[in-house]
Amino acid sequence: MQAPIPGWLKTFATVNSIMLLVPVFAFVGNIWLTMRGNWDKFFVNIPLRFMLTGFLFYFLVNVQGSFMAVPAFNKMIHFTNFIVAHAHLALLGAFTFFGMGLIEYMVPQMARRPVYSRKISEWTYWLLLTGFFGFFWVLTIASFLQGESWARGEPEVNVLAMIRPQYIGRAIFGALIVFSTFTLAWNVVATVFSDTSAGTRRAFRRAVALEPGE
């Protein structure tokens, strides 16, 4: 939107970007209605939880991308950390959740045994969600500080000092995201190379033994 091109072309691009919301809302409506009456599975099915969270972020990145084409808003966030946050909303917020959800589902299917630890899967999900949510918001806050400061004519050297706390937060939340990949890898390797079926059978026998007799 800040390129040296004719104004009518920018207007055309803005209208097209806003119109992209039509298929996005259709997509989200399809997912929402498919899950109608089955939202309890979100809490018990971890792969599905990953996928639905990814769908939510996919919706948000498209809505955000459309409004980034609005000239007044684009002028404020141009060259700021908002662009970085937006890119990670797609890469980490949507497709990383999709990828991890697929791994959580496919590895037990291919190995033909239960996942090694549901608790580790839960940790993976919450580490990734917490890490990404914090990562996204500290970058978004930094971008608004940058945009407002540049509009007032603040030099970049002053702005960098101003957003230093946000960069520290970015490092901390980014570390949580990295750690979530290690927990996922641990669970995958343990699932493939250990007999998780035997553990499931032992747990079942213990549960049956605790039940009162007929």
MDTraj code that builds the backbone (N, CA, C; nanometers):
import mdtraj as md
import numpy as np

residues = "MET GLN ALA PRO ILE PRO GLY TRP LEU LYS THR PHE ALA THR VAL ASN SER ILE MET LEU LEU VAL PRO VAL PHE ALA PHE VAL GLY ASN ILE TRP LEU THR MET ARG GLY ASN TRP ASP LYS PHE PHE VAL ASN ILE PRO LEU ARG PHE MET LEU THR GLY PHE LEU PHE TYR PHE LEU VAL ASN VAL GLN GLY SER PHE MET ALA VAL PRO ALA PHE ASN LYS MET ILE HIS PHE THR ASN PHE ILE VAL ALA HIS ALA HIS LEU ALA LEU LEU GLY ALA PHE THR PHE PHE GLY MET GLY LEU ILE GLU TYR MET VAL PRO GLN MET ALA ARG ARG PRO VAL TYR SER ARG LYS ILE SER GLU TRP THR TYR TRP LEU LEU LEU THR GLY PHE PHE GLY PHE PHE TRP VAL LEU THR ILE ALA SER PHE LEU GLN GLY GLU SER TRP ALA ARG GLY GLU PRO GLU VAL ASN VAL LEU ALA MET ILE ARG PRO GLN TYR ILE GLY ARG ALA ILE PHE GLY ALA LEU ILE VAL PHE SER THR PHE THR LEU ALA TRP ASN VAL VAL ALA THR VAL PHE SER ASP THR SER ALA GLY THR ARG ARG ALA PHE ARG ARG ALA VAL ALA LEU GLU PRO GLY GLU".split()
xyz = np.array([
    [0.0816, -0.1203, 0.0000],
    [0.0000, 0.0000, 0.0000],
    [0.0855, 0.1260, 0.0000],
    [0.2124, 0.1141, 0.0366],
    [0.3000, 0.2314, 0.0393],
    [0.3890, 0.2398, -0.0846],
    [0.3604, 0.1552, -0.1836],
    [0.4418, 0.1546, -0.3052],
    [0.4035, 0.2713, -0.3968],
    [0.4962, 0.3182, -0.4812],
    [0.4668, 0.4286, -0.5751],
    [0.3892, 0.3797, -0.6967],
    [0.2618, 0.3444, -0.6747],
    [0.1748, 0.2956, -0.7823],
    [0.0476, 0.3805, -0.7844],
    [-0.0297, 0.3762, -0.8934],
    [-0.1518, 0.4585, -0.9021],
    [-0.2488, 0.4314, -0.7884],
    [-0.3196, 0.5354, -0.7461],
    [-0.4151, 0.5234, -0.6370],
    [-0.5268, 0.4264, -0.6657],
    [-0.5744, 0.4228, -0.7937],
    [-0.6852, 0.3316, -0.8269],
    [-0.6432, 0.1859, -0.8082],
    [-0.5140, 0.1569, -0.8314],
    [-0.4658, 0.0200, -0.8147],
    [-0.4634, -0.0184, -0.6668],
    [-0.4285, 0.0764, -0.5810],
    [-0.4315, 0.0510, -0.4368],
    [-0.5751, 0.0270, -0.3891],
    [-0.6691, 0.1073, -0.4418],
    [-0.8096, 0.0888, -0.4055],
    [-0.8596, -0.0478, -0.4487],
    [-0.8221, -0.0882, -0.5691],
    [-0.8611, -0.2193, -0.6213],
    [-0.8051, -0.3304, -0.5323],
    [-0.6791, -0.3163, -0.4885],
    [-0.6164, -0.4164, -0.4019],
    [-0.6854, -0.4225, -0.2660],
    [-0.7236, -0.3049, -0.2141],
    [-0.7913, -0.3013, -0.0845],
    [-0.9262, -0.3722, -0.0914],
    [-1.0035, -0.3433, -0.1963],
    [-1.1353, -0.4064, -0.2116],
    [-1.1205, -0.5579, -0.2239],
    [-1.0223, -0.6020, -0.3032],
    [-1.0015, -0.7462, -0.3195],
    [-0.9620, -0.8129, -0.1881],
    [-0.8795, -0.7447, -0.1097],
    [-0.8375, -0.8009, 0.0190],
    [-0.9561, -0.8156, 0.1140],
    [-1.0433, -0.7140, 0.1172],
    [-1.1615, -0.7221, 0.2030],
    [-1.2558, -0.8322, 0.1541],
    [-1.2681, -0.8489, 0.0221],
    [-1.3566, -0.9518, -0.0329],
    [-1.3088, -1.0929, -0.0004],
    [-1.1797, -1.1076, 0.0319],
    [-1.1291, -1.2390, 0.0708],
    [-1.1941, -1.2898, 0.1993],
    [-1.2566, -1.1992, 0.2738],
    [-1.3248, -1.2415, 0.3959],
    [-1.4451, -1.3310, 0.3653],
    [-1.5008, -1.3209, 0.2446],
    [-1.6191, -1.4018, 0.2101],
    [-1.5870, -1.5514, 0.2143],
    [-1.4853, -1.6009, 0.1410],
    [-1.4541, -1.7443, 0.1527],
    [-1.4017, -1.7832, 0.2904],
    [-1.3368, -1.6891, 0.3593],
    [-1.2864, -1.7209, 0.4929],
    [-1.4022, -1.7475, 0.5890],
    [-1.5046, -1.6624, 0.5859],
    [-1.6205, -1.6834, 0.6721],
    [-1.6975, -1.8088, 0.6313],
    [-1.7002, -1.8388, 0.5025],
    [-1.7649, -1.9625, 0.4573],
    [-1.6913, -2.0839, 0.5122],
    [-1.5599, -2.0785, 0.5091],
    [-1.4771, -2.1877, 0.5611],
    [-1.4999, -2.2069, 0.7111],
    [-1.4978, -2.0971, 0.7850],
    [-1.5161, -2.1055, 0.9295],
    [-1.6564, -2.1551, 0.9638],
    [-1.7562, -2.1082, 0.8883],
    [-1.8926, -2.1556, 0.9100],
    [-1.9043, -2.3051, 0.8879],
    [-1.8336, -2.3568, 0.7880],
    [-1.8353, -2.4997, 0.7593],
    [-1.7766, -2.5801, 0.8745],
    [-1.6622, -2.5321, 0.9276],
    [-1.5993, -2.6002, 1.0408],
    [-1.6887, -2.5926, 1.1642],
    [-1.7448, -2.4745, 1.1890],
    [-1.8296, -2.4544, 1.3070],
    [-1.9507, -2.5473, 1.3044],
    [-2.0169, -2.5553, 1.1898],
    [-2.1367, -2.6390, 1.1805],
    [-2.1021, -2.7872, 1.1822],
    [-1.9832, -2.8223, 1.1327],
    [-1.9397, -2.9615, 1.1395],
    [-1.9200, -3.0048, 1.2850],
    [-1.8698, -2.9131, 1.3677],
    [-1.8443, -2.9442, 1.5085],
    [-1.9677, -2.9275, 1.5970],
    [-2.0773, -2.8786, 1.5409],
    [-2.1971, -2.8528, 1.6221],
    [-2.2425, -2.9797, 1.6941],
    [-2.2570, -2.9693, 1.8242],
    [-2.2974, -3.0832, 1.9054],
    [-2.1830, -3.1746, 1.9446],
    [-2.0610, -3.1420, 1.8999],
    [-1.9464, -3.2280, 1.9306],
    [-1.8311, -3.1511, 1.9948],
    [-1.8592, -3.0333, 2.0500],
    [-1.7517, -2.9522, 2.1039],
    [-1.6877, -3.0140, 2.2268],
    [-1.7544, -3.1115, 2.2908],
    [-1.6920, -3.1785, 2.4047],
    [-1.5661, -3.2541, 2.3638],
    [-1.5584, -3.2937, 2.2355],
    [-1.4397, -3.3646, 2.1861],
    [-1.3164, -3.2757, 2.1860],
    [-1.3355, -3.1447, 2.1870],
    [-1.2218, -3.0528, 2.1927],
    [-1.1385, -3.0764, 2.3179],
    [-1.2025, -3.1176, 2.4264],
    [-1.1338, -3.1326, 2.5548],
    [-1.0758, -3.2724, 2.5745],
    [-1.1221, -3.3704, 2.4980],
    [-1.0755, -3.5080, 2.5184],
    [-0.9886, -3.5591, 2.4041],
    [-0.9995, -3.4991, 2.2861],
    [-0.9241, -3.5433, 2.1687],
    [-0.8140, -3.4413, 2.1403],
    [-0.6912, -3.4742, 2.1785],
    [-0.5823, -3.3758, 2.1676],
    [-0.5483, -3.3422, 2.0223],
    [-0.5361, -3.4393, 1.9297],
    [-0.5116, -3.4017, 1.7895],
    [-0.6188, -3.3077, 1.7339],
    [-0.7456, -3.3346, 1.7671],
    [-0.8532, -3.2476, 1.7222],
    [-0.8392, -3.1084, 1.7843],
    [-0.7957, -3.1012, 1.9089],
    [-0.7762, -2.9720, 1.9751],
    [-0.6690, -2.8899, 1.9020],
    [-0.5594, -2.9559, 1.8651],
    [-0.4569, -2.8878, 1.7875],
    [-0.5141, -2.8335, 1.6569],
    [-0.5907, -2.9159, 1.5855],
    [-0.6428, -2.8764, 1.4557],
    [-0.7421, -2.7614, 1.4680],
    [-0.8320, -2.7683, 1.5654],
    [-0.9312, -2.6623, 1.5809],
    [-0.8659, -2.5305, 1.6233],
    [-0.7634, -2.5384, 1.7059],
    [-0.6905, -2.4168, 1.7430],
    [-0.6227, -2.3579, 1.6200],
    [-0.5669, -2.4454, 1.5356],
    [-0.5073, -2.3990, 1.4111],
    [-0.6093, -2.3325, 1.3201],
    [-0.7297, -2.3897, 1.3128],
    [-0.8362, -2.3284, 1.2321],
    [-0.8716, -2.1897, 1.2843],
    [-0.8758, -2.1739, 1.4171],
    [-0.9061, -2.0438, 1.4753],
    [-0.8010, -1.9405, 1.4348],
    [-0.6745, -1.9779, 1.4453],
    [-0.5685, -1.8845, 1.4083],
    [-0.5661, -1.8592, 1.2574],
    [-0.6034, -1.9602, 1.1803],
    [-0.6124, -1.9408, 1.0349],
    [-0.7185, -1.8359, 1.0012],
    [-0.8307, -1.8422, 1.0719],
    [-0.9358, -1.7421, 1.0536],
    [-0.8849, -1.6031, 1.0909],
    [-0.8166, -1.5938, 1.2055],
    [-0.7681, -1.4639, 1.2522],
    [-0.6641, -1.4043, 1.1585],
    [-0.5749, -1.4880, 1.1041],
    [-0.4708, -1.4339, 1.0162],
    [-0.5313, -1.3806, 0.8873],
    [-0.6387, -1.4413, 0.8404],
    [-0.7037, -1.3915, 0.7201],
    [-0.7788, -1.2613, 0.7461],
    [-0.8469, -1.2529, 0.8588],
    [-0.9152, -1.1285, 0.8944],
    [-0.8128, -1.0164, 0.9125],
    [-0.7058, -1.0472, 0.9834],
    [-0.6015, -0.9472, 1.0052],
    [-0.5386, -0.9031, 0.8732],
    [-0.5110, -1.0004, 0.7848],
    [-0.4504, -0.9678, 0.6564],
    [-0.5386, -0.8782, 0.5718],
    [-0.6698, -0.8999, 0.5754],
    [-0.7610, -0.8160, 0.4980],
    [-0.7600, -0.6726, 0.5486],
    [-0.7626, -0.6540, 0.6801],
    [-0.7654, -0.5188, 0.7340],
    [-0.6303, -0.4490, 0.7234],
    [-0.5236, -0.5259, 0.7062],
    [-0.3933, -0.4629, 0.6830],
    [-0.3883, -0.3897, 0.5501],
    [-0.4814, -0.4190, 0.4600],
    [-0.4858, -0.3510, 0.3307],
    [-0.5583, -0.2170, 0.3372],
    [-0.6223, -0.1865, 0.4502],
    [-0.6880, -0.0569, 0.4654],
    [-0.5789, 0.0507, 0.4760],
    [-0.5781, 0.1505, 0.3863],
    [-0.4658, 0.2452, 0.3787],
    [-0.4280, 0.3122, 0.5107],
    [-0.5257, 0.3603, 0.5864],
    [-0.4947, 0.4324, 0.7104],
    [-0.4248, 0.3405, 0.8107],
    [-0.4727, 0.2172, 0.8218],
    [-0.4121, 0.1213, 0.9139],
    [-0.2761, 0.0752, 0.8624],
    [-0.2686, 0.0535, 0.7312],
    [-0.1435, 0.0079, 0.6714],
    [-0.0310, 0.1087, 0.6912],
    [-0.0666, 0.2364, 0.6850],
    [0.0342, 0.3405, 0.7021],
    [0.0957, 0.3366, 0.8417],
    [0.0142, 0.3010, 0.9413],
    [0.0628, 0.2991, 1.0787],
    [0.1512, 0.1777, 1.1072],
    [0.1184, 0.0613, 1.0469],
    [0.1909, -0.0616, 1.0818],
    [0.2995, -0.0967, 0.9796],
    [0.3158, -0.0145, 0.8766],
    [0.4141, -0.0414, 0.7715],
    [0.5558, -0.0469, 0.8297],
    [0.6283, -0.1536, 0.8022],
    [0.7666, -0.1736, 0.8480],
    [0.7800, -0.1943, 0.9987],
    [0.6700, -0.2167, 1.0686],
    [0.6772, -0.2402, 1.2131],
    [0.6759, -0.3905, 1.2415],
    [0.6816, -0.4242, 1.3694],
    [0.6756, -0.5643, 1.4111],
    [0.5380, -0.6267, 1.3888],
    [0.4405, -0.5453, 1.3486],
    [0.3086, -0.6003, 1.3169],
    [0.3196, -0.7006, 1.2021],
    [0.4060, -0.6721, 1.1063],
    [0.4238, -0.7623, 0.9925],
    [0.4812, -0.8955, 1.0394],
    [0.5755, -0.8879, 1.1338],
    [0.6351, -1.0103, 1.1889],
    [0.5297, -1.0901, 1.2659],
    [0.4497, -1.0203, 1.3472],
    [0.3443, -1.0873, 1.4236],
    [0.2431, -1.1524, 1.3303],
    [0.2072, -1.0818, 1.2239],
    [0.1108, -1.1352, 1.1277],
    [0.1653, -1.2611, 1.0603],
    [0.2915, -1.2585, 1.0201],
    [0.3509, -1.3758, 0.9551],
    [0.3535, -1.4956, 1.0496],
    [0.3848, -1.4696, 1.1780],
    [0.3885, -1.5801, 1.2736],
    [0.2488, -1.6275, 1.3129],
    [0.1481, -1.5430, 1.2979],
    [0.0112, -1.5870, 1.3215],
    [-0.0261, -1.6967, 1.2228],
    [0.0278, -1.6881, 1.1026],
    [0.0051, -1.7941, 1.0031],
    [0.0959, -1.9137, 1.0287],
    [0.2267, -1.8876, 1.0430],
    [0.3235, -1.9968, 1.0508],
    [0.3171, -2.0730, 1.1825],
    [0.3117, -1.9999, 1.2941],
    [0.3061, -2.0644, 1.4249],
    [0.1624, -2.0848, 1.4716],
    [0.0796, -1.9831, 1.4528],
    [-0.0563, -1.9915, 1.5036],
    [-0.1441, -2.0885, 1.4292],
    [-0.1255, -2.0999, 1.2988],
    [-0.2104, -2.1899, 1.2205],
    [-0.1367, -2.3186, 1.1843],
    [-0.0311, -2.3074, 1.1052],
    [0.0264, -2.4274, 1.0447],
    [0.1113, -2.5095, 1.1405],
    [0.1682, -2.4494, 1.2436],
    [0.2384, -2.5303, 1.3434],
    [0.1389, -2.6133, 1.4233],
    [0.0240, -2.5543, 1.4566],
    [-0.0797, -2.6322, 1.5253],
    [-0.1332, -2.7421, 1.4341],
    [-0.1532, -2.7110, 1.3066],
    [-0.1961, -2.8145, 1.2126],
    [-0.0943, -2.9282, 1.2080],
    [0.0330, -2.8923, 1.1948],
    [0.1375, -2.9934, 1.1830],
    [0.1485, -3.0798, 1.3070],
    [0.1459, -3.0166, 1.4243],
    [0.1562, -3.0936, 1.5480],
    [0.0334, -3.1821, 1.5684],
    [-0.0829, -3.1306, 1.5308],
    [-0.2038, -3.2122, 1.5414],
    [-0.1965, -3.3352, 1.4528],
    [-0.1457, -3.3186, 1.3313],
    [-0.1295, -3.4324, 1.2407],
    [-0.0301, -3.5333, 1.2966],
    [0.0803, -3.4843, 1.3533],
    [0.1794, -3.5749, 1.4119],
    [0.1189, -3.6521, 1.5285],
    [0.0454, -3.5801, 1.6154],
    [-0.0177, -3.6457, 1.7304],
    [-0.1174, -3.7533, 1.6867],
    [-0.1804, -3.7324, 1.5713],
    [-0.2778, -3.8304, 1.5221],
    [-0.2117, -3.9442, 1.4437],
    [-0.1167, -3.9095, 1.3552],
    [-0.0636, -4.0078, 1.2613],
    [0.0375, -4.1041, 1.3238],
    [0.1210, -4.0560, 1.4161],
    [0.2237, -4.1439, 1.4733],
    [0.1632, -4.2646, 1.5449],
    [0.0639, -4.2482, 1.6341],
    [0.0030, -4.3679, 1.6943],
    [-0.0637, -4.4580, 1.5906],
    [-0.1199, -4.3986, 1.4841],
    [-0.1829, -4.4803, 1.3806],
    [-0.0788, -4.5631, 1.3059],
    [0.0321, -4.5013, 1.2694],
    [0.1349, -4.5734, 1.1943],
    [0.2091, -4.6742, 1.2821],
    [0.2306, -4.6392, 1.4088],
    [0.2988, -4.7307, 1.5002],
    [0.2061, -4.8387, 1.5536],
    [0.0753, -4.8206, 1.5324],
    [-0.0274, -4.9164, 1.5778],
    [-0.0201, -4.9388, 1.7294],
    [-0.0029, -4.8297, 1.8016],
    [-0.0034, -4.8369, 1.9477],
    [-0.0439, -4.7007, 2.0024],
    [-0.0917, -4.6955, 2.1262],
    [-0.1330, -4.5666, 2.1831],
    [-0.0142, -4.4728, 2.1974],
    [-0.0441, -4.3448, 2.2074],
    [0.0604, -4.2453, 2.2296],
    [0.1266, -4.2725, 2.3639],
    [0.2551, -4.2431, 2.3730],
    [0.3318, -4.2760, 2.4929],
    [0.2745, -4.2080, 2.6166],
    [0.2461, -4.0807, 2.6078],
    [0.1969, -4.0085, 2.7257],
    [0.0987, -3.8991, 2.6843],
    [-0.0234, -3.9107, 2.7289],
    [-0.1221, -3.8057, 2.7038],
    [-0.0840, -3.6786, 2.7786],
    [-0.0224, -3.6960, 2.8960],
    [0.0178, -3.5797, 2.9752],
    [0.1216, -3.4964, 2.8997],
    [0.2165, -3.5635, 2.8335],
    [0.3162, -3.4907, 2.7545],
    [0.2488, -3.4201, 2.6376],
    [0.1492, -3.4844, 2.5768],
    [0.0742, -3.4205, 2.4680],
    [0.0042, -3.2944, 2.5171],
    [-0.0520, -3.3014, 2.6376],
    [-0.1156, -3.1834, 2.6964],
    [-0.0135, -3.0719, 2.7185],
    [0.1035, -3.1088, 2.7701],
    [0.2089, -3.0103, 2.7914],
    [0.2517, -2.9459, 2.6593],
    [0.2623, -3.0281, 2.5552],
    [0.3001, -2.9758, 2.4241],
    [0.2005, -2.8716, 2.3767],
    [0.0728, -2.9030, 2.3896],
    [-0.0316, -2.8096, 2.3450],
    [-0.0259, -2.6790, 2.4231],
    [-0.0214, -2.6872, 2.5549],
    [-0.0288, -2.5659, 2.6355],
    [0.0991, -2.4831, 2.6283],
    [0.2141, -2.5499, 2.6141],
    [0.3386, -2.4753, 2.5945],
    [0.3346, -2.3974, 2.4635],
    [0.2890, -2.4647, 2.3570],
    [0.2816, -2.3981, 2.2271],
    [0.1804, -2.2850, 2.2288],
    [0.0625, -2.3090, 2.2888],
    [-0.0412, -2.2060, 2.2920],
    [0.0033, -2.0848, 2.3745],
    [0.0586, -2.1102, 2.4931],
    [0.1044, -2.0003, 2.5781],
    [0.2181, -1.9237, 2.5121],
    [0.3151, -1.9988, 2.4567],
    [0.4282, -1.9358, 2.3917],
    [0.3875, -1.8516, 2.2732],
    [0.3005, -1.9070, 2.1883],
    [0.2611, -1.8305, 2.0709],
    [0.1757, -1.7101, 2.1077],
    [0.0810, -1.7288, 2.2002],
    [-0.0082, -1.6189, 2.2373],
    [0.0729, -1.5011, 2.2913],
    [0.1695, -1.5296, 2.3804],
    [0.2530, -1.4226, 2.4318],
    [0.3425, -1.3623, 2.3249],
    [0.4004, -1.4475, 2.2402],
    [0.4874, -1.4041, 2.1312],
    [0.4143, -1.3072, 2.0392],
    [0.2908, -1.3427, 2.0036],
    [0.2127, -1.2610, 1.9120],
    [0.1791, -1.1254, 1.9729],
    [0.1369, -1.1244, 2.0980],
    [0.0905, -0.9989, 2.1570],
    [0.2038, -0.9040, 2.1914],
    [0.3186, -0.9551, 2.2335],
    [0.4282, -0.8611, 2.2612],
    [0.4773, -0.7956, 2.1316],
    [0.4754, -0.8704, 2.0209],
    [0.5133, -0.8116, 1.8931],
    [0.4090, -0.7102, 1.8457],
    [0.2815, -0.7406, 1.8704],
    [0.1757, -0.6477, 1.8307],
    [0.1851, -0.5173, 1.9101],
    [0.2086, -0.5286, 2.0395],
    [0.2249, -0.4084, 2.1220],
    [0.3465, -0.3289, 2.0753],
    [0.4565, -0.3986, 2.0464],
    [0.5770, -0.3306, 1.9972],
    [0.5488, -0.2572, 1.8665],
    [0.4673, -0.3172, 1.7805],
    [0.4388, -0.2549, 1.6508],
    [0.3601, -0.1251, 1.6674],
    [0.2642, -0.1227, 1.7602],
    [0.1873, 0.0000, 1.7828],
    [0.2759, 0.1100, 1.8426],
    [0.3663, 0.0699, 1.9312],
    [0.4608, 0.1685, 1.9861],
    [0.5505, 0.2236, 1.8755],
    [0.5956, 0.1363, 1.7862],
    [0.6786, 0.1809, 1.6748],
    [0.6027, 0.2765, 1.5835],
    [0.4806, 0.2372, 1.5441],
    [0.4028, 0.3185, 1.4514],
    [0.3724, 0.4566, 1.5059],
    [0.3306, 0.4622, 1.6326],
    [0.2985, 0.5915, 1.6925],
    [0.4241, 0.6783, 1.7083],
    [0.5354, 0.6149, 1.7448],
    [0.6592, 0.6908, 1.7632],
    [0.7100, 0.7468, 1.6312],
    [0.7048, 0.6650, 1.5269],
    [0.7501, 0.7130, 1.3955],
    [0.6610, 0.8264, 1.3445],
    [0.5299, 0.8158, 1.3751],
    [0.4384, 0.9222, 1.3320],
    [0.4717, 1.0547, 1.4014],
    [0.5277, 1.0470, 1.5243],
    [0.5671, 1.1685, 1.5964],
    [0.7070, 1.2158, 1.5573],
    [0.7739, 1.1390, 1.4712],
    [0.9077, 1.1774, 1.4271],
    [1.0199, 1.1298, 1.5166],
    [0.9911, 1.0305, 1.6041],
    [1.0950, 0.9770, 1.6921],
    [1.2005, 0.9038, 1.6092],
    [1.3292, 0.9233, 1.6387],
    [1.4330, 0.8484, 1.5671],
    [1.4305, 0.7012, 1.6062],
    [1.4749, 0.6157, 1.5159],
    [1.4691, 0.4709, 1.5365],
    [1.5482, 0.4275, 1.6597],
    [1.6599, 0.4947, 1.6872],
    [1.7415, 0.4551, 1.8021],
    [1.6643, 0.4695, 1.9329],
    [1.5757, 0.5685, 1.9418],
    [1.4926, 0.5853, 2.0610],
    [1.3818, 0.4811, 2.0676],
    [1.3282, 0.4467, 1.9511],
    [1.2181, 0.3502, 1.9462],
    [1.2675, 0.2117, 1.9873],
    [1.3865, 0.1733, 1.9450],
    [1.4411, 0.0425, 1.9813],
    [1.4564, 0.0287, 2.1323],
    [1.5000, 0.1353, 2.1982],
    [1.5118, 0.1310, 2.3443],
    [1.3737, 0.1187, 2.4093],
    [1.2733, 0.1792, 2.3468],
    [1.1371, 0.1779, 2.4006],
    [1.0756, 0.0381, 2.3975],
    [1.1063, -0.0385, 2.2930],
    [1.0425, -0.1696, 2.2774],
    [1.1325, -0.2847, 2.3254],
    [1.2363, -0.2509, 2.3988],
    [1.3258, -0.3554, 2.4517],
    [1.2518, -0.4568, 2.5398],
    [1.1594, -0.4142, 2.6291],
    [1.0862, -0.5142, 2.7094],
    [1.0071, -0.6125, 2.6226],
    [0.9508, -0.5638, 2.5124],
    [0.8770, -0.6526, 2.4238],
    [0.9699, -0.7548, 2.3583],
    [1.0918, -0.7140, 2.3256],
    [1.1870, -0.8076, 2.2661],
    [1.2311, -0.9136, 2.3675],
    [1.2425, -0.8742, 2.4939],
    [1.2744, -0.9720, 2.5983],
    [1.1595, -1.0721, 2.6124],
    [1.0354, -1.0196, 2.6107],
    [0.9190, -1.1077, 2.6159],
    [0.9133, -1.2005, 2.4966],
    [0.9509, -1.1491, 2.3793],
    [0.9536, -1.2321, 2.2593],
    [1.0495, -1.3497, 2.2770],
    [1.1654, -1.3246, 2.3376],
    [1.2630, -1.4313, 2.3595],
    [1.2099, -1.5365, 2.4570],
    [1.1436, -1.4905, 2.5638],
    [1.0910, -1.5838, 2.6642],
    [0.9808, -1.6701, 2.6049],
    [0.8845, -1.6059, 2.5384],
    [0.7738, -1.6830, 2.4805],
    [0.8220, -1.7703, 2.3646],
    [0.9204, -1.7218, 2.2896],
    [0.9773, -1.8042, 2.1831],
    [1.0432, -1.9292, 2.2385],
    [1.1062, -1.9176, 2.3577],
    [1.1677, -2.0344, 2.4207],
    [1.0621, -2.1390, 2.4568],
    [0.9433, -2.0936, 2.4991],
    [0.8348, -2.1881, 2.5290],
    [0.7935, -2.2639, 2.4028],
    [0.7896, -2.1936, 2.2900],
    [0.7532, -2.2579, 2.1633],
    [0.8566, -2.3639, 2.1273],
    [0.9855, -2.3280, 2.1400],
    [1.0918, -2.4242, 2.1099],
    [1.0823, -2.5451, 2.2030],
    [1.0566, -2.5209, 2.3307],
    [1.0474, -2.6308, 2.4268],
    [0.9303, -2.7231, 2.3927],
    [0.8217, -2.6665, 2.3400],
    [0.7067, -2.7509, 2.3026],
    [0.7439, -2.8490, 2.1919],
    [0.8343, -2.8089, 2.1027],
    [0.8766, -2.9021, 1.9964],
    [0.9580, -3.0167, 2.0543],
    [1.0353, -2.9901, 2.1609],
    [1.1123, -3.0971, 2.2240],
    [1.0199, -3.1972, 2.2943],
    [0.9150, -3.1459, 2.3604],
    [0.8215, -3.2380, 2.4264],
    [0.7483, -3.3229, 2.3231],
    [0.7140, -3.2631, 2.2089],
    [0.6494, -3.3402, 2.1026],
    [0.7433, -3.4484, 2.0503],
    [0.8693, -3.4106, 2.0240],
    [0.9667, -3.5079, 1.9729],
    [0.9871, -3.6222, 2.0718],
    [0.9948, -3.5881, 2.2001],
    [1.0103, -3.6907, 2.3049],
    [0.8931, -3.7889, 2.3008],
    [0.7722, -3.7366, 2.2915],
    [0.6541, -3.8219, 2.2894],
    [0.6513, -3.9105, 2.1648],
    [0.6905, -3.8545, 2.0514],
    [0.6910, -3.9314, 1.9268],
    [0.7920, -4.0460, 1.9335],
    [0.9145, -4.0144, 1.9761],
    [1.0190, -4.1176, 1.9843],
    [0.9801, -4.2260, 2.0842],
    [0.9275, -4.1859, 2.1989],
    [0.8870, -4.2833, 2.3001],
    [0.7716, -4.3700, 2.2510],
    [0.6803, -4.3118, 2.1732],
    [0.5693, -4.3885, 2.1176],
    [0.6194, -4.4936, 2.0197],
    [0.7144, -4.4560, 1.9361],
    [0.7653, -4.5474, 1.8329],
    [0.8508, -4.6586, 1.8920],
    [0.9313, -4.6266, 1.9935],
    [1.0314, -4.7221, 2.0409],
    [0.9970, -4.7879, 2.1748],
    [0.8779, -4.7678, 2.2260],
    [0.8387, -4.8363, 2.3493],
    [0.7049, -4.9056, 2.3285],
    [0.6801, -5.0067, 2.4104],
    [0.5565, -5.0851, 2.3978],
    [0.4471, -5.0182, 2.4804],
    [0.3872, -4.9161, 2.4244],
    [0.2822, -4.8445, 2.4974],
    [0.1549, -4.9271, 2.5104],
    [0.1373, -5.0238, 2.4225],
    [0.0193, -5.1105, 2.4315],
    [0.0209, -5.1902, 2.5608],
    [0.1413, -5.2370, 2.6022],
    [0.1514, -5.3134, 2.7262],
    [0.1116, -5.2276, 2.8454],
    [0.1545, -5.1017, 2.8460],
    [0.1171, -5.0117, 2.9536],
    [-0.0325, -4.9886, 2.9583],
    [-0.0949, -4.9774, 2.8414],
    [-0.2398, -4.9597, 2.8359],
    [-0.3118, -5.0827, 2.8908],
    [-0.2598, -5.2029, 2.8561],
    [-0.3212, -5.3263, 2.9065],
    [-0.3075, -5.3363, 3.0585],
    [-0.1909, -5.2985, 3.1125],
    [-0.1716, -5.3030, 3.2583],
    [-0.2664, -5.2057, 3.3279],
    [-0.2826, -5.0858, 3.2704],
    [-0.3740, -4.9877, 3.3297],
    [-0.5174, -5.0390, 3.3269],
    [-0.5530, -5.1077, 3.2174],
    [-0.6891, -5.1632, 3.2063],
    [-0.7120, -5.2715, 3.3107],
    [-0.6098, -5.3596, 3.3289],
    [-0.6249, -5.4669, 3.4273],
    [-0.6351, -5.4109, 3.5680],
    [-0.5575, -5.3054, 3.5978],
    [-0.5673, -5.2430, 3.7299],
    [-0.7059, -5.1837, 3.7521],
    [-0.7606, -5.1201, 3.6477],
    [-0.8929, -5.0594, 3.6594],
    [-0.9993, -5.1644, 3.6820],
    [-0.9873, -5.2772, 3.6109],
    [-1.0845, -5.3843, 3.6262],
    [-1.0745, -5.4460, 3.7661],
    [-0.9503, -5.4619, 3.8180],
    [-0.9309, -5.5211, 3.9489],
    [-0.9901, -5.4350, 4.0602],
    [-0.9960, -5.3033, 4.0374],
    [-1.0492, -5.2131, 4.1386],
    [-1.2009, -5.2102, 4.1406],
    [-1.2638, -5.2623, 4.0341],
    [-1.4103, -5.2626, 4.0279],
    [-1.4664, -5.3671, 4.1218],
    [-1.5791, -5.3396, 4.1850],
    [-1.6408, -5.4403, 4.2737],
    [-1.6906, -5.5593, 4.1922],
    [-1.6848, -5.6782, 4.2521],
    [-1.7274, -5.8005, 4.1826],
    [-1.8772, -5.8034, 4.1626],
    [-1.9146, -5.8944, 4.0727],
    [-2.0582, -5.9095, 4.0451],
    [-2.1277, -5.9709, 4.1656],
])
top = md.Topology()
chain = top.add_chain()
for i, resn in enumerate(residues, 1):
    res = top.add_residue(resn, chain, resSeq=i)
    for name in ("N", "CA", "C"):
        top.add_atom(name, md.element.get_by_symbol(name[0]), res)
traj = md.Trajectory(xyz[None], top)
